Amino acid sequence: MIHISKALRGEIDALKTQMSELQILVRSIVTSQSSVEFPVQPIAPQVLYKDEQNFSASSGNVYYAGQYQANGQLLRWEPKDKQLEQLLQISTEKSSKILSALGSKLRLDIIIAILNESLTGAEMVEKLNMGTTGQLYHHLKALNGANLIEQDKSGRYTVPDHRKLPLLLLLSAAADMLDTSDYLDMVQVRESPGTYMGNANAEGYDANLLLWAVVENSILEHAAGYTTEVHLFLHQDGSATVSDNGRGIPIQAFQNSNPSHVQTVLTDIHRFRNEAPYQVPGAEQGISIAVVNALTMSLTVEVQREGYVYRQQYKHGIPQTDLLTVGITSLTGTSITFKPDPELFRQGFNRNEIQQQIEKLAVSYPSLIICLHRHTFS
């Protein structure tokens, strides 16, 4: 039999008490609150390793290799590398000609199509839904002249083996920079706001229109049978928040897409161009959430969905953070806080007009609660 001293028994009892208290504390954190803040953790962050100690401005290499299987053949390329100095001293005149030769959607469609399988001209016309062969052969001639494609004796077009890896590397690099296309679209929106906002007055464009474009998404959620409440907050720094209790913007990425669904909704101008819910009289295009994002100084989206709280911040429509998991919740909904760009919206929000519009919406949607709250600190 093991004898435990009175002092040791006291220490064990004290330890048991502390463990019980710790269990109670953990359980209360998990269950007692609907939303709990956690240390911010990005979802699947892309990490770029930096070695500050061994950095040399004049040194560097790009390593690459590849494997390609199509048309019943398997190609492997041994690992290669390019010196950084070599890449940075490359002839920009010749490089621009190469990129220009590929800078057509139809030419890229042709290359991608015959990378998958060799095709005749007639098969390409059908596969690419071109209708006629005249335009096709114009591009085939240019690509063939650049030695980017070739035609065999049977009349089928293929990509030469020695060109496949470089083309695949170009496509890989383009895939890494697809988001820049969205950001360029954002710049175009900012350069032509009247396309979406209609005519400006002496004070610029009407900031209330951005607010109603965001509210319209909540109204659509209500029409679908989900949102029952929409809350509007006007902040003292000139920003506004629209918060609803709908399903929350989906988190998962679209098929064949890297960014989250949230980021796509907030940055892809063209994907939802025909579905933009809010149309300003006299404007050419409707205002989607992505357009609102492009025309703001800053925007923060917070989504409550599937037991978690997600948050992402933007500036001039450009993501400043990944989509971050910032808490847990039993609620659902979307909250968007945005500050209109003062260069375009010099007058800010008009509270009286907003209240009048809310009263009209109450008549159109009697089962939807829409509340305008007093000015709050941001």
C-alpha positions as CSV (number, residue, x, y, z in Angstrom):
1,M,0.0,0.0,0.0
2,I,1.2,3.4,-0.9
3,H,0.9,6.0,1.8
4,I,0.3,9.6,0.7
5,S,1.3,12.4,3.1
6,K,-1.3,14.9,4.3
7,A,0.6,17.7,2.5
8,L,0.8,15.8,-0.8
9,R,-2.9,14.9,-0.6
10,G,-3.6,18.6,-0.1
11,E,-1.6,19.5,-3.2
12,I,-3.5,16.9,-5.3
13,D,-6.9,18.1,-4.1
14,A,-5.9,21.7,-5.0
15,L,-4.8,20.5,-8.5
16,K,-8.1,18.8,-9.0
17,T,-9.9,21.9,-8.0
18,Q,-7.9,24.0,-10.5
19,M,-8.6,21.5,-13.3
20,S,-12.3,21.6,-12.6
21,E,-12.3,25.3,-12.7
22,L,-10.4,25.3,-16.0
23,Q,-12.9,22.8,-17.5
24,I,-15.8,25.1,-16.4
25,L,-14.1,28.1,-18.0
26,V,-13.5,26.3,-21.3
27,R,-17.0,25.1,-21.4
28,S,-18.4,28.6,-20.7
29,I,-16.3,30.1,-23.5
30,V,-17.6,27.6,-26.1
31,T,-21.2,27.6,-25.1
32,S,-22.2,30.8,-23.4
33,Q,-21.6,33.3,-26.2
34,S,-22.9,33.4,-29.7
35,S,-19.8,35.0,-31.0
36,V,-16.3,34.7,-29.6
37,E,-13.2,36.4,-30.8
38,F,-10.2,34.2,-31.6
39,P,-6.8,35.1,-32.7
40,V,-7.1,35.9,-36.4
41,Q,-6.3,32.9,-38.6
42,P,-6.4,33.1,-42.4
43,I,-7.9,30.3,-44.4
44,A,-5.3,28.5,-46.5
45,P,-2.9,31.5,-46.6
46,Q,-0.3,31.7,-49.3
47,V,3.1,32.0,-47.6
48,L,6.1,33.6,-49.2
49,Y,9.3,32.7,-47.5
50,K,11.7,35.5,-47.1
51,D,15.4,35.1,-46.0
52,E,16.5,38.5,-44.8
53,Q,20.0,37.4,-43.8
54,N,21.0,35.9,-47.1
55,F,19.4,38.5,-49.4
56,S,21.4,39.7,-52.3
57,A,20.0,42.3,-54.7
58,S,22.0,40.9,-57.6
59,S,21.4,37.2,-57.1
60,G,18.5,34.8,-57.7
61,N,17.2,31.9,-59.7
62,V,13.9,30.7,-61.1
63,Y,13.7,26.9,-61.1
64,Y,11.1,24.9,-63.1
65,A,10.3,21.5,-64.4
66,G,7.2,19.8,-65.8
67,Q,5.3,16.8,-66.9
68,Y,2.7,16.7,-69.6
69,Q,0.5,13.9,-70.8
70,A,-1.9,14.1,-73.8
71,N,-2.6,12.6,-77.2
72,G,-1.2,9.3,-75.9
73,Q,2.2,10.6,-75.0
74,L,4.0,11.6,-71.8
75,L,6.6,14.3,-71.8
76,R,8.9,15.1,-68.9
77,W,11.3,18.1,-68.7
78,E,14.4,17.9,-66.5
79,P,14.6,20.7,-63.9
80,K,16.0,23.9,-65.3
81,D,16.8,27.3,-63.9
82,K,17.1,30.9,-65.2
83,Q,19.4,33.4,-63.6
84,L,17.6,36.4,-62.2
85,E,20.0,38.8,-64.1
86,Q,19.2,36.9,-67.3
87,L,15.5,37.3,-66.8
88,L,15.7,41.0,-65.9
89,Q,17.9,41.8,-68.9
90,I,15.8,40.0,-71.5
91,S,14.8,42.0,-74.6
92,T,11.6,43.7,-73.7
93,E,10.9,44.4,-77.4
94,K,11.0,40.7,-78.3
95,S,9.2,39.7,-75.1
96,S,6.4,42.1,-75.9
97,K,6.0,40.6,-79.3
98,I,5.6,37.1,-77.8
99,L,3.1,38.3,-75.3
100,S,1.2,40.2,-77.9
101,A,1.1,37.1,-80.1
102,L,-0.7,35.4,-77.2
103,G,-2.7,38.5,-76.1
104,S,-5.9,37.4,-77.8
105,K,-8.6,35.4,-76.2
106,L,-9.2,33.4,-79.4
107,R,-5.5,32.6,-79.8
108,L,-5.3,31.3,-76.2
109,D,-8.5,29.3,-76.8
110,I,-6.8,27.7,-79.8
111,I,-3.6,26.9,-77.9
112,I,-5.4,25.4,-74.9
113,A,-7.7,23.4,-77.2
114,I,-4.8,21.8,-79.1
115,L,-2.8,21.3,-75.9
116,N,-5.6,19.0,-74.9
117,E,-5.8,17.2,-78.2
118,S,-4.7,17.7,-81.9
119,L,-7.5,19.2,-84.0
120,T,-8.3,20.1,-87.6
121,G,-9.4,23.6,-88.5
122,A,-13.0,22.4,-88.9
123,E,-13.0,20.7,-85.5
124,M,-11.7,23.9,-83.9
125,V,-14.4,26.0,-85.5
126,E,-17.0,23.6,-83.9
127,K,-15.2,23.2,-80.6
128,L,-14.8,27.0,-80.1
129,N,-18.2,27.9,-81.5
130,M,-16.8,30.2,-84.1
131,G,-19.4,29.8,-86.8
132,T,-17.0,30.7,-89.7
133,T,-13.4,29.7,-90.5
134,G,-12.1,33.1,-91.8
135,Q,-11.2,34.5,-88.4
136,L,-9.8,31.2,-87.2
137,Y,-7.3,30.9,-90.0
138,H,-6.1,34.4,-89.5
139,H,-5.0,33.5,-86.0
140,L,-3.7,30.1,-87.0
141,K,-1.5,31.8,-89.5
142,A,-0.1,34.1,-86.9
143,L,0.5,31.3,-84.4
144,N,2.0,29.1,-87.0
145,G,4.3,31.9,-88.2
146,A,5.5,32.3,-84.6
147,N,6.3,28.6,-84.4
148,L,3.8,28.2,-81.5
149,I,1.7,25.6,-83.3
150,E,2.3,23.3,-86.3
151,Q,0.2,21.3,-88.7
152,D,0.9,17.7,-89.5
153,K,0.4,15.9,-92.8
154,S,-3.2,14.9,-91.8
155,G,-4.1,18.6,-91.4
156,R,-4.3,18.4,-87.6
157,Y,-2.8,21.2,-85.5
158,T,-0.6,20.6,-82.5
159,V,1.8,22.5,-80.2
160,P,5.4,21.5,-80.9
161,D,6.9,19.5,-78.0
162,H,9.6,22.0,-77.3
163,R,7.0,24.8,-76.9
164,K,4.6,23.0,-74.6
165,L,6.5,23.6,-71.3
166,P,7.0,27.3,-72.0
167,L,3.4,27.8,-72.8
168,L,2.3,25.8,-69.7
169,L,4.6,28.0,-67.6
170,L,3.0,31.1,-69.1
171,L,-0.4,29.8,-68.3
172,S,0.7,28.9,-64.8
173,A,2.0,32.4,-64.3
174,A,-1.2,33.9,-65.6
175,A,-3.2,31.7,-63.2
176,D,-1.2,33.2,-60.3
177,M,-2.1,36.6,-61.5
178,L,-5.8,36.1,-62.4
179,D,-6.8,38.4,-59.6
180,T,-5.0,41.3,-61.3
181,S,-7.7,41.1,-64.0
182,D,-10.4,41.8,-61.4
183,Y,-8.3,44.7,-60.0
184,L,-7.9,46.2,-63.4
185,D,-11.7,46.0,-63.8
186,M,-11.9,47.9,-60.5
187,V,-9.8,50.7,-61.8
188,Q,-12.0,50.9,-64.9
189,V,-15.1,51.3,-62.7
190,R,-13.4,54.1,-60.8
191,E,-12.5,55.8,-64.0
192,S,-16.0,55.7,-65.4
193,P,-18.4,55.8,-62.3
194,G,-21.2,57.4,-64.4
195,T,-21.7,54.1,-66.2
196,Y,-23.1,52.7,-62.9
197,M,-24.1,55.8,-60.9
198,G,-25.8,57.9,-63.6
199,N,-25.2,61.7,-63.8
200,A,-23.3,63.5,-61.1
201,N,-24.3,66.7,-59.5
202,A,-22.2,69.6,-58.2
203,E,-21.3,67.5,-55.1
204,G,-20.4,64.4,-57.1
205,Y,-22.4,61.2,-57.1
206,D,-25.1,60.2,-54.7
207,A,-23.6,58.1,-51.9
208,N,-27.1,56.9,-51.0
209,L,-27.1,54.8,-54.2
210,L,-24.3,52.7,-52.9
211,L,-26.2,52.1,-49.7
212,W,-29.3,51.0,-51.6
213,A,-27.3,48.7,-53.9
214,V,-26.1,46.8,-50.7
215,V,-29.5,46.8,-49.2
216,E,-31.0,45.4,-52.4
217,N,-29.0,42.2,-51.8
218,S,-30.5,41.8,-48.4
219,I,-34.0,42.4,-49.9
220,L,-33.3,39.6,-52.4
221,E,-32.4,37.3,-49.5
222,H,-35.7,38.3,-47.9
223,A,-37.6,37.5,-51.1
224,A,-35.9,34.1,-51.2
225,G,-37.4,33.5,-47.7
226,Y,-34.3,34.0,-45.5
227,T,-33.7,37.6,-44.3
228,T,-36.2,39.1,-41.9
229,E,-34.2,42.0,-40.6
230,V,-31.9,44.6,-42.1
231,H,-30.1,47.2,-40.0
232,L,-28.4,50.3,-41.3
233,F,-25.8,52.3,-39.4
234,L,-24.4,55.7,-40.3
235,H,-21.0,56.2,-38.7
236,Q,-19.4,59.5,-37.7
237,D,-16.4,58.9,-40.0
238,G,-18.7,58.9,-43.1
239,S,-19.0,55.2,-43.5
240,A,-22.1,53.0,-43.3
241,T,-22.9,49.5,-42.3
242,V,-25.7,47.2,-43.8
243,S,-26.3,44.1,-41.7
244,D,-28.8,41.4,-42.3
245,N,-29.7,38.0,-40.8
246,G,-29.8,36.1,-44.1
247,R,-27.8,33.0,-45.0
248,G,-24.5,34.8,-45.3
249,I,-22.4,34.9,-48.5
250,P,-21.1,31.4,-49.2
251,I,-17.5,30.8,-48.3
252,Q,-16.3,28.1,-50.6
253,A,-14.6,29.1,-53.8
254,F,-16.4,28.7,-57.1
255,Q,-15.4,25.7,-59.3
256,N,-12.0,26.2,-60.9
257,S,-11.4,29.3,-58.8
258,N,-8.8,30.0,-56.1
259,P,-10.4,33.0,-54.3
260,S,-13.2,32.4,-51.8
261,H,-16.8,32.9,-53.0
262,V,-16.9,36.1,-50.8
263,Q,-13.9,37.6,-52.6
264,T,-15.2,36.7,-56.0
265,V,-18.6,38.3,-55.2
266,L,-16.7,41.5,-54.1
267,T,-14.2,41.8,-56.9
268,D,-15.5,40.1,-60.1
269,I,-17.2,42.9,-62.0
270,H,-18.1,40.8,-65.0
271,R,-19.3,37.6,-63.4
272,F,-22.4,39.2,-61.9
273,R,-22.7,42.1,-64.4
274,N,-26.0,40.8,-65.7
275,E,-27.3,40.0,-62.2
276,A,-26.5,43.4,-60.6
277,P,-29.6,43.9,-58.5
278,Y,-29.7,47.7,-58.3
279,Q,-30.2,49.8,-61.4
280,V,-29.9,53.6,-61.3
281,P,-32.2,55.4,-63.8
282,G,-30.2,56.6,-66.7
283,A,-27.1,54.4,-65.9
284,E,-25.8,51.9,-68.4
285,Q,-25.0,49.1,-65.9
286,G,-26.5,48.0,-62.6
287,I,-24.6,48.3,-59.3
288,S,-23.4,45.0,-57.9
289,I,-21.5,44.6,-54.6
290,A,-18.3,44.5,-56.6
291,V,-19.1,47.9,-58.1
292,V,-19.8,49.3,-54.6
293,N,-16.4,47.9,-53.5
294,A,-14.6,49.6,-56.4
295,L,-16.1,53.0,-55.6
296,T,-15.3,52.9,-51.9
297,M,-12.3,54.1,-49.9
298,S,-12.5,51.1,-47.7
299,L,-14.9,48.1,-47.2
300,T,-15.1,45.4,-44.7
301,V,-17.3,42.3,-45.1
302,E,-18.2,40.1,-42.2
303,V,-20.1,36.8,-42.8
304,Q,-21.7,34.6,-40.2
305,R,-22.2,31.2,-41.6
306,E,-21.8,27.5,-40.8
307,G,-20.9,28.2,-37.2
308,Y,-18.1,30.7,-37.8
309,V,-17.5,34.4,-38.3
310,Y,-15.4,35.4,-41.4
311,R,-14.0,38.8,-42.2
312,Q,-12.1,40.4,-45.1
313,Q,-11.0,44.0,-45.6
314,Y,-10.6,46.0,-48.9
315,K,-9.3,49.3,-50.1
316,H,-10.4,50.7,-53.4
317,G,-11.8,47.2,-54.1
318,I,-8.4,45.5,-53.6
319,P,-8.2,42.9,-50.8
320,Q,-6.0,43.9,-47.9
321,T,-6.4,40.6,-46.1
322,D,-7.3,37.0,-46.8
323,L,-10.7,35.9,-45.7
324,L,-10.1,35.4,-42.0
325,T,-11.8,33.2,-39.5
326,V,-12.4,35.6,-36.5
327,G,-14.9,33.8,-34.3
328,I,-17.6,31.3,-33.8
329,T,-21.4,31.9,-33.8
330,S,-24.8,30.3,-34.0
331,L,-26.1,33.1,-36.2
332,T,-26.1,33.7,-39.9
333,G,-26.0,36.8,-42.0
334,T,-23.8,39.3,-43.8
335,S,-22.6,42.7,-42.7
336,I,-20.9,45.2,-45.0
337,T,-19.2,48.4,-43.8
338,F,-18.0,50.8,-46.4
339,K,-16.8,54.3,-46.8
340,P,-17.6,56.0,-50.2
341,D,-14.6,57.5,-51.9
342,P,-14.8,61.2,-51.0
343,E,-13.3,62.2,-54.4
344,L,-16.5,60.8,-56.0
345,F,-19.0,61.2,-53.2
346,R,-18.3,64.6,-51.6
347,Q,-21.6,65.1,-49.9
348,G,-21.8,61.8,-48.0
349,F,-25.0,60.1,-47.0
350,N,-28.3,61.9,-46.7
351,R,-30.1,60.6,-43.6
352,N,-33.5,62.2,-44.3
353,E,-33.6,60.7,-47.8
354,I,-32.6,57.3,-46.4
355,Q,-35.4,57.4,-43.8
356,Q,-37.9,58.3,-46.5
357,Q,-36.7,55.4,-48.7
358,I,-37.0,53.0,-45.7
359,E,-40.6,54.0,-45.2
360,K,-41.3,53.2,-48.9
361,L,-39.6,49.9,-48.6
362,A,-41.7,49.1,-45.5
363,V,-44.8,49.4,-47.6
364,S,-43.4,47.1,-50.4
365,Y,-42.0,44.6,-47.9
366,P,-44.2,44.6,-44.8
367,S,-42.7,41.5,-43.3
368,L,-39.1,42.8,-43.6
369,I,-37.8,44.9,-40.6
370,I,-35.5,47.7,-41.8
371,C,-34.1,49.9,-39.1
372,L,-31.9,53.1,-39.5
373,H,-29.8,53.6,-36.4
374,R,-28.3,56.8,-35.1
375,H,-24.8,57.9,-35.8
376,T,-22.3,55.6,-34.2
377,F,-18.5,55.6,-33.7
378,S,-16.6,53.3,-36.0
